[in-house]
Amino acid sequence: MQVAIIGAGNVGTALATSLVRAGHDVVIASRDAEDAASAAAASGARTAASNVDAVTAADVVIPAVYAGDLPAI
């Protein structure tokens, strides 16, 4: 399954790690490209250039951001 995670903090990284270990194709997007790259390197996921790029081919989208930030994504 293709999974997109929006958010590269502790929660996004932990989710990505678990999903990659379970055999899923995971892509991480973040407003900070360096954060996304770091989370991807730690979890074995890939990065996307933008939220739109991350969700385009995803079967599941997981927002891993503070609830107050949801309108911005």
HELIX and SHEET records of a PDB file:
HELIX    1   1 ASN A   10  ARG A   21  1                                  12    
HELIX    2   2 ALA A   33  SER A   43  1                                  11    
HELIX    3   3 ASN A   51  VAL A   55  1                                   5    
HELIX    4   4 ALA A   67  ALA A   72  5                                   6    
SHEET    1   A 4 ARG A  46  THR A  47  0                                        
SHEET    2   A 4 ASP A  25  ALA A  29  1                                        
SHEET    3   A 4 GLN A   2  ILE A   6  1                                        
SHEET    4   A 4 VAL A  60  PRO A  63  1                                        
END                                                                             
